[in-house]
Amino acid sequence: MASPVALLASAGVSIEEGLASGEAYTRVITANIRLSGVIPQIACVLGPTMGAPAYSATLMDLVLFNKARSHLMVTAPAVVARMLGTEPTLAELGGAVLHAEQTGIADFVDSAFETQLVRLRALLCILPSNRLEDAPRHAPRPPRAALPAMPDLPEHAFDMTTLVEALVDESVYLEVGERIGGALVCAFARMGGMPVGIVANQSLVGSGAIDADAARKAARFIRVCDAYNIPIVNLIDVPGFMPGAVEEAKGLLREGARLCTAMVTSVPRLSVVVRKCYGAAAFVMMQSKSQDGDVVLALPTSRIAVMGFDAARHVVYAGSTEDEAVLRARYFATYESPTLAYAKGMIDEIVAPTALRDRLIAHLTWLERKRERPVPERRHAIEP
């Protein structure tokens, strides 16, 4: 059973054909639902697509847009004008900006049709044909990018994609949902020739705090990887979940809970504490043995704690007049050092950055051999 690819540019079901056309597309949508989580489904939106075909695209696992021509919507502008008295543009109803930056339906946005097809071919090389197959392996190739320098202080921003480039084969990765939920980077890549799904905190966006959009995007990405036998690698640099009334109103609790649920996978999941790992988000990302995670690694300078120094200082060192650098060093040794988490069995190894890629590949290879993955009739559908 091969992966279906839909090339879409449709005004919807045929008015002239009437019920027969609607019934035919009902069968298409039913097949989308029944095959979700069974075979990868990819929608390549080439032009304005409305009604039933738009729902079919949204039900698929990955949706590809091009910036100028792709539009996905329930109804056409003329219908909206007749019903509501105002006529929005195609872009307002279903353009690339709307679906990439607000709804999150567009997983990839490329500049032209030709680059859409290049993206499509790259995805087909990563994904297996169906849930019963392992994701295809390639010959391992070293990264082109060197390891980046990391800031000493955890509150200083660090571009996590520079570390991703230094870890993955040929420094090539396919980022899903790049324009929404930027506090988490979700990407397909290879390590040692093996496909992996990377979930990485990005401190360039909101200091890396996980907001509702980021949690929703990552949860769905993880479910896609879990359905199609792609191991998860978490790269952690997280101060917690994003606080505030705006995020609470957007359903952060529910989206965070969905991320927690998605993290319980059938495929191997490995985590690396790169810099900071604080709060409830730390335990979601870290996936220690108590969460049935497979491997947790930490860099020697990483910090793992309930909260960071700046948040805890007024409680732990209330009234202290000692130099801040002294207090910060003491807090690290007493509360944050990865050696403390190692002693408690929360992490498995403290690894130098230069050895990180090799250790991840070694663990991925071992987990591929040892894990007996269940093969249910269907793991789960991939929610739109």
C-alpha positions as CSV (number, residue, x, y, z in Angstrom):
1,M,0.0,0.0,0.0
2,A,1.7,3.2,-1.2
3,S,1.4,6.7,0.2
4,P,-1.4,8.7,-1.5
5,V,-0.6,12.2,-2.8
6,A,-3.4,14.6,-3.7
7,L,-2.7,17.4,-6.2
8,L,-5.5,19.8,-5.5
9,A,-7.0,22.7,-7.4
10,S,-10.8,22.3,-7.2
11,A,-13.9,24.5,-6.8
12,G,-15.6,21.7,-5.0
13,V,-18.3,19.2,-5.8
14,S,-20.1,19.6,-9.2
15,I,-23.4,21.4,-9.1
16,E,-24.4,20.0,-12.5
17,E,-23.7,16.4,-11.3
18,G,-25.6,17.1,-8.0
19,L,-25.9,14.4,-5.4
20,A,-23.7,11.9,-7.3
21,S,-20.7,14.3,-7.1
22,G,-21.3,14.9,-3.4
23,E,-21.6,11.1,-2.7
24,A,-18.4,10.4,-4.6
25,Y,-16.5,13.0,-2.5
26,T,-18.0,11.6,0.7
27,R,-16.3,8.3,-0.2
28,V,-13.0,10.2,-0.6
29,I,-13.3,11.9,2.8
30,T,-14.3,8.6,4.4
31,A,-11.2,7.0,2.9
32,N,-9.0,9.8,4.3
33,I,-10.3,9.2,7.8
34,R,-10.1,5.4,7.6
35,L,-6.5,5.5,6.3
36,S,-5.3,8.2,8.7
37,G,-2.5,6.6,10.7
38,V,-2.3,3.7,8.3
39,I,-0.6,5.2,5.3
40,P,0.9,8.7,5.0
41,Q,-1.3,11.1,3.2
42,I,0.1,14.3,1.6
43,A,-2.0,17.1,0.1
44,C,-0.2,19.4,-2.4
45,V,-2.5,22.4,-2.9
46,L,-1.8,23.9,-6.3
47,G,-4.6,26.4,-6.6
48,P,-7.9,27.5,-5.1
49,T,-9.5,24.5,-3.4
50,M,-12.9,24.7,-1.8
51,G,-15.6,22.7,-0.1
52,A,-15.2,18.9,0.1
53,P,-11.7,18.8,-1.5
54,A,-10.6,21.4,1.1
55,Y,-11.8,19.1,3.9
56,S,-10.1,16.2,2.3
57,A,-6.8,18.1,2.2
58,T,-7.2,19.2,5.9
59,L,-7.7,15.5,6.9
60,M,-4.4,14.5,5.4
61,D,-1.2,14.2,7.4
62,L,0.8,17.0,5.7
63,V,-0.3,19.9,3.6
64,L,1.9,21.7,1.1
65,F,1.2,25.2,-0.1
66,N,2.9,27.5,-2.6
67,K,3.0,31.2,-1.5
68,A,1.1,32.8,-4.4
69,R,-1.3,30.2,-5.9
70,S,-2.5,27.9,-3.0
71,H,-5.8,28.7,-1.4
72,L,-7.9,26.4,0.9
73,M,-11.3,27.4,2.1
74,V,-14.9,26.2,2.8
75,T,-16.6,28.6,0.5
76,A,-15.7,30.9,-2.4
77,P,-15.7,34.7,-2.0
78,A,-18.8,35.1,-4.2
79,V,-20.8,32.7,-2.0
80,V,-19.6,34.7,1.1
81,A,-20.7,37.9,-0.6
82,R,-24.2,36.6,-1.3
83,M,-24.6,35.2,2.2
84,L,-23.0,37.9,4.3
85,G,-22.9,41.0,2.1
86,T,-19.1,41.3,2.2
87,E,-16.7,39.8,-0.3
88,P,-13.3,38.8,1.1
89,T,-10.4,38.0,-1.0
90,L,-9.1,34.5,-1.7
91,A,-6.1,35.3,0.5
92,E,-8.3,36.4,3.4
93,L,-10.4,33.2,3.2
94,G,-7.7,30.7,2.7
95,G,-4.3,31.9,1.5
96,A,-0.9,30.8,2.5
97,V,-0.4,33.5,5.2
98,L,-3.7,32.6,6.9
99,H,-3.1,28.8,7.0
100,A,0.6,29.0,7.8
101,E,0.5,31.7,10.5
102,Q,-3.0,31.4,12.0
103,T,-4.8,28.1,11.4
104,G,-1.6,25.9,11.1
105,I,-3.2,23.9,8.3
106,A,-0.3,24.6,5.9
107,D,2.7,22.6,7.1
108,F,5.0,23.9,4.3
109,V,4.9,27.0,2.2
110,D,7.2,27.2,-0.8
111,S,7.7,29.9,-3.3
112,A,6.5,28.1,-6.4
113,F,5.0,24.9,-7.8
114,E,8.4,23.5,-8.7
115,T,9.7,23.9,-5.1
116,Q,6.5,22.3,-3.8
117,L,7.3,19.2,-5.8
118,V,10.9,19.2,-4.5
119,R,9.5,19.3,-1.0
120,L,7.0,16.5,-1.8
121,R,9.8,14.2,-3.1
122,A,11.8,14.9,0.1
123,L,8.9,13.9,2.3
124,L,8.3,10.7,0.4
125,C,11.9,9.8,1.0
126,I,11.5,10.2,4.7
127,L,8.1,8.6,5.3
128,P,7.4,4.8,4.9
129,S,4.7,3.6,2.5
130,N,2.6,2.4,5.4
131,R,2.5,1.8,9.1
132,L,3.8,-1.7,8.8
133,E,7.1,-0.6,7.3
134,D,10.1,1.1,8.9
135,A,10.9,4.6,7.6
136,P,13.5,4.2,4.8
137,R,17.2,4.4,5.8
138,H,20.0,6.0,3.8
139,A,23.7,5.8,3.9
140,P,24.9,8.0,6.9
141,R,26.5,11.3,6.0
142,P,28.3,13.7,8.3
143,P,26.8,17.2,9.0
144,R,28.2,20.1,7.0
145,A,27.7,22.6,9.9
146,A,30.0,22.7,12.9
147,L,28.9,22.7,16.5
148,P,27.7,26.2,17.5
149,A,28.9,28.1,20.5
150,M,26.3,28.4,23.3
151,P,25.7,31.3,25.6
152,D,26.9,30.8,29.2
153,L,23.8,32.2,30.8
154,P,20.5,30.4,30.3
155,E,18.5,33.6,29.8
156,H,20.5,34.6,26.7
157,A,18.8,33.5,23.5
158,F,20.3,30.7,21.4
159,D,19.2,29.6,17.9
160,M,18.5,25.9,18.3
161,T,18.5,25.3,14.6
162,T,22.3,25.8,14.6
163,L,22.6,22.7,16.8
164,V,20.1,20.8,14.7
165,E,22.3,21.5,11.6
166,A,25.4,20.2,13.5
167,L,23.6,17.0,14.5
168,V,21.7,15.8,11.4
169,D,23.1,14.2,8.2
170,E,24.3,16.8,5.7
171,S,22.8,19.5,8.0
172,V,19.5,19.1,6.1
173,Y,16.1,19.0,7.8
174,L,12.5,19.6,6.8
175,E,10.8,22.0,9.2
176,V,7.1,21.4,9.6
177,G,4.9,24.5,10.5
178,E,7.8,26.9,10.4
179,R,5.5,30.0,10.5
180,I,3.4,29.1,13.6
181,G,4.3,28.1,17.2
182,G,7.9,29.2,16.7
183,A,8.8,28.3,20.3
184,L,9.1,24.7,19.2
185,V,10.9,23.6,16.0
186,C,9.5,20.4,14.5
187,A,11.4,18.8,11.7
188,F,12.1,15.6,9.8
189,A,15.8,14.8,9.4
190,R,18.3,11.9,9.4
191,M,20.9,10.9,11.9
192,G,23.3,8.2,10.8
193,G,21.0,7.6,7.9
194,M,18.0,6.9,10.2
195,P,14.9,9.1,9.9
196,V,14.1,11.0,13.1
197,G,11.5,13.6,14.1
198,I,13.1,16.5,15.9
199,V,11.2,18.5,18.5
200,A,13.4,21.4,19.7
201,N,12.8,24.4,21.9
202,Q,13.7,27.7,20.2
203,S,14.6,30.4,22.7
204,L,14.7,33.1,19.9
205,V,10.8,33.0,20.2
206,G,9.4,34.0,23.6
207,S,12.5,32.7,25.3
208,G,11.5,29.2,24.3
209,A,8.4,29.1,26.5
210,I,5.8,26.7,25.1
211,D,2.6,28.5,24.0
212,A,-0.7,27.0,22.8
213,D,0.3,27.2,19.1
214,A,3.6,25.5,19.7
215,A,2.1,22.7,21.8
216,R,-0.6,22.0,19.3
217,K,1.8,21.9,16.4
218,A,4.3,19.6,18.2
219,A,1.6,17.2,19.4
220,R,0.3,16.7,15.9
221,F,3.9,16.3,14.5
222,I,4.7,13.7,17.2
223,R,1.6,11.7,16.3
224,V,2.5,11.6,12.7
225,C,6.0,10.4,13.6
226,D,4.6,7.8,16.0
227,A,2.1,6.5,13.4
228,Y,4.8,6.0,10.8
229,N,7.7,4.5,12.8
230,I,9.9,7.6,13.1
231,P,11.8,8.0,16.4
232,I,11.5,11.3,18.3
233,V,14.5,13.3,19.4
234,N,13.7,16.2,21.8
235,L,16.3,19.0,22.1
236,I,15.5,20.9,25.3
237,D,16.0,24.5,26.2
238,V,12.8,25.4,27.9
239,P,11.9,27.9,30.7
240,G,8.4,26.5,31.1
241,F,5.0,27.0,29.5
242,M,4.1,30.6,28.4
243,P,2.2,32.4,31.2
244,G,-0.5,34.9,30.8
245,A,-4.2,35.5,30.1
246,V,-3.8,35.4,26.4
247,E,-2.4,31.9,26.3
248,E,-4.8,30.6,28.9
249,A,-7.7,31.9,26.7
250,K,-6.2,30.1,23.7
251,G,-6.5,26.8,25.6
252,L,-2.9,26.3,26.8
253,L,-3.9,23.8,29.4
254,R,-5.7,21.7,26.8
255,E,-3.0,22.0,24.2
256,G,-0.3,21.3,26.8
257,A,-2.2,18.2,27.8
258,R,-2.4,17.1,24.2
259,L,1.4,17.5,23.9
260,C,1.8,15.3,27.1
261,T,-0.5,12.7,25.6
262,A,1.3,12.7,22.2
263,M,4.7,12.2,23.9
264,V,3.6,8.7,25.1
265,T,4.7,7.0,21.8
266,S,5.2,3.5,20.5
267,V,8.4,4.6,18.7
268,P,11.7,5.3,20.6
269,R,12.0,8.8,22.1
270,L,15.3,10.3,23.1
271,S,15.8,13.6,24.9
272,V,18.8,15.9,25.2
273,V,18.9,18.7,27.8
274,V,20.9,21.2,25.9
275,R,20.7,24.3,28.1
276,K,17.8,24.9,30.6
277,C,15.0,22.6,31.5
278,Y,12.6,24.2,34.0
279,G,9.0,23.8,35.1
280,A,6.2,21.6,34.0
281,A,7.4,21.9,30.4
282,A,10.7,20.3,31.5
283,F,9.0,17.0,32.4
284,V,6.9,17.0,29.2
285,M,10.1,17.4,27.1
286,M,12.5,15.3,29.1
287,Q,10.6,12.0,29.0
288,S,12.5,10.3,31.7
289,K,12.2,6.7,32.7
290,S,9.2,7.5,34.9
291,Q,7.4,8.6,31.7
292,D,8.5,5.5,29.8
293,G,11.1,7.5,27.8
294,D,14.0,5.6,26.3
295,V,17.1,7.8,26.8
296,V,17.8,11.2,28.4
297,L,21.1,12.8,27.7
298,A,22.4,16.2,29.1
299,L,25.2,18.5,28.2
300,P,27.6,19.2,31.2
301,T,26.6,22.9,31.3
302,S,22.9,22.3,31.2
303,R,20.5,23.2,34.0
304,I,17.6,21.0,35.3
305,A,15.4,22.4,38.0
306,V,11.9,23.3,39.1
307,M,12.7,26.9,38.2
308,G,15.7,28.9,37.2
309,F,17.9,31.1,39.4
310,D,16.2,34.4,38.5
311,A,12.7,33.1,39.5
312,A,13.9,31.2,42.6
313,R,16.4,33.8,44.0
314,H,13.8,35.7,46.1
315,V,12.7,32.4,47.7
316,V,16.0,30.5,48.1
317,Y,18.2,33.5,48.9
318,A,15.8,36.0,50.3
319,G,17.6,38.9,51.9
320,S,21.1,37.7,50.8
321,T,23.6,40.5,50.0
322,E,26.2,38.1,48.5
323,D,27.5,38.7,45.0
324,E,25.1,37.5,42.3
325,A,27.7,35.4,40.6
326,V,28.4,33.6,43.8
327,L,24.7,32.9,44.4
328,R,24.2,31.8,40.8
329,A,27.1,29.3,41.1
330,R,25.7,28.0,44.4
331,Y,22.2,27.6,43.0
332,F,23.7,25.6,40.0
333,A,25.6,23.3,42.3
334,T,22.7,22.8,44.8
335,Y,19.7,22.7,42.5
336,E,20.5,22.8,38.7
337,S,23.5,20.7,37.9
338,P,22.9,17.7,35.6
339,T,24.9,15.6,38.1
340,L,22.0,15.9,40.5
341,A,19.5,14.6,37.9
342,Y,21.9,11.9,37.0
343,A,22.2,10.8,40.6
344,K,18.4,10.6,40.8
345,G,18.2,8.5,37.6
346,M,16.3,11.2,35.7
347,I,19.1,11.3,33.0
348,D,21.2,8.5,31.6
349,E,24.3,10.2,30.5
350,I,26.1,13.5,30.7
351,V,27.6,14.0,27.3
352,A,30.1,16.4,25.8
353,P,28.7,18.4,22.9
354,T,31.4,16.9,20.6
355,A,30.2,13.4,21.4
356,L,26.4,14.1,21.3
357,R,25.7,13.1,17.6
358,D,27.6,9.8,18.0
359,R,25.8,9.0,21.2
360,L,22.4,9.7,19.7
361,I,23.2,7.5,16.7
362,A,24.4,4.7,19.0
363,H,21.2,4.9,21.1
364,L,19.0,5.1,18.0
365,T,20.7,2.0,16.5
366,W,20.3,0.0,19.8
367,L,16.7,1.0,20.3
368,E,15.9,0.0,16.7
369,R,17.2,-3.5,17.5
370,K,15.8,-4.0,21.0
371,R,12.3,-2.5,20.8
372,E,9.4,-4.8,20.0
373,R,6.9,-2.4,18.6
374,P,3.2,-3.4,18.7
375,V,1.5,-3.6,15.3
376,P,-2.2,-2.8,16.0
377,E,-4.8,-2.7,13.3
378,R,-4.3,1.0,13.4
379,R,-2.3,3.0,16.0
380,H,-4.5,6.1,15.8
381,A,-5.9,8.6,13.4
382,I,-3.9,11.8,12.8
383,E,-6.2,14.6,14.0
384,P,-6.6,17.6,11.6
